[in-house]
Amino acid sequence: MEKGNKRGNFTGSIGFVLAAAGSAVGLGNIWRFPYLAAKDGGGTFILVYIILALTFGFTLLTTDVAIGRKTGQSPLNAYRMIHPKWGGLGILACIIPVVILPYYCSIGGWVLKYLGTFITGHGVEAAQDGYFTGYITSVWQPIIWLFIYLFLTAFVVYRGVNKGIENYSRILMPILLVMIVGISIFSMTLSHSDADGVTRTGLQGLKVYLVPNFSGMTLKDFVIVFVDALGQLFFSISVAMGIMVTYGSYVKKETNLMRSINQIEWFDTAVALLAGLMIVPAVYTFMGTEGMSAGPGLMFVSLPKIFEAMGAAGPVIGTIFFLMVSFAAVTSSVSVMESIVSNIIDRFHVSRKKGTVLVTIYACIVGVIVCLGYNVLYFELKLPNGAVAQILDLMDYLSNNLLMPTVALLSCILIGWVVKPQTIIDEVTIGGYKFGRKKLYIVMVKFIAPVLLAALLLQSLGVFSL
């Protein structure tokens, strides 16, 4: 564990890759990616997402990690060290994990609740209509599970970079990957006949999921898919929220940065695709195309019904599934909390112990408010993009639709036009390592990424609607 306010370091590239992948592989991959893929035509969404991940995502990930390693600081100090007049961007980047942590841990509590339900043999109850709504609208249950989830997250962060984040990532990520692959294979073997005698199989669902279908797709439909895929990248690879800057600051100079970034990029994309492979074929098999439009409720409403329909295997598969989602969620919330704690250590020179305790107390207080947003403090607010929100949705909109595109846009302007891309290129090529896709990076960070981000931000602000 770090002593005093001394910063830690990852012991090697494997520890960094697994920790960064753990941050990237969370509810964004396993909860959000499958329902967006199902909503946006499966293969069409996936094709657009992969193209964006290899271009847009690669650019933002490289920028964040390189800024972190170059400065050896968390975002609060890192951007100011890149350029003295751009310290405000660091403050903006720091706000994002502060907003995200309480509501992410609230959702993490939902996952633990479902895991507890399946482990204790009550998975059938989770499949009943109104179970999820009844849970989140109750007063005390969500708060209790929030506290349990927060304790797990804080324990890992409290242990530090080496003994905490790196060690637990080395254990959890391989287990997570094995469980995802196992459930994905099982999902493709499923078969179900409905009351009308129509039989659907997991392999048919696989085709719906993977094969792009452009028939009947209008320009507006494609733009919606494009915007959804672009927004998903922020969830998926943890960019533009200070996390990858923080993790980059723990990477040693002798590490091959480009190889590590490529591994994170491929690992994250593979897990997102496998998450859809677990869920979409199963939903299609038991619920047809109607189940594909379940939206955000896919995991907490539709899947328990599918586990029930599986018969004797359902409770076992349900338990493994929610255990896997719990692992994924914790590795991500650890990175969000670590980003805040790292900023406190660097800025106020306090110990890791004190920083972790302060952040945990904050997350408990605001997390309780988020939980109460479904009952005691319930309200509805119409957002500029047309969506209707309560407390959790409002925080999600603020962080993911406004602050993250803004930070990403300003980062591109800073690197592309103020200090120039060579600043990042020099950092990546330390030690004689090559910068793969260097020309692509320059074009993306200077021209294409800023245009896409500006469009995404304007759409979120309601300047134009889809």
Secondary structure, 3 states (H helix, E strand, C coil): CCCCCCCCCCCCHHHHHHHHHHHHCCHHHHHHHHHHHHHCCCHHHHHHHHHHHHHHHHHHHHHHHHHHHHHCCCHHHHHHHHCHHHHHHHHHHHHHHHHHHHHHHHHHHHHHHHHHHHHCCCHHHHCCCCHHHHHHHCCHHHHHHHHHHHHHHHHHHHHCHHHHHHHHHHHHHHHHHHHHHHHHHHHHCCEEECCCCCEEEHHHHHHHHHCCCCCCCCHHHHHHHHHHHHHHHHHHHCCCCCHHHHHHHCCCCCCCHHHHHHHHHHHHHHHHHHHHHHHHHHHHHHHHHHHCCCHHHHCCCHHHHHHHHCCCHHHHHHHHHHHHHHHHHHHHHHHHHHHHHHHHHHHHCCCHHHHHHHHHHHHHHHHHHHHHCCCCCCCCEECCCCCEECHHHHHHHHHHHHHHHHHHHHHHHHHHHHCCCHHHHHHHCHHHCCCCCHHHHHHHHHHHHHHHHHHHHHHHCCCCCC
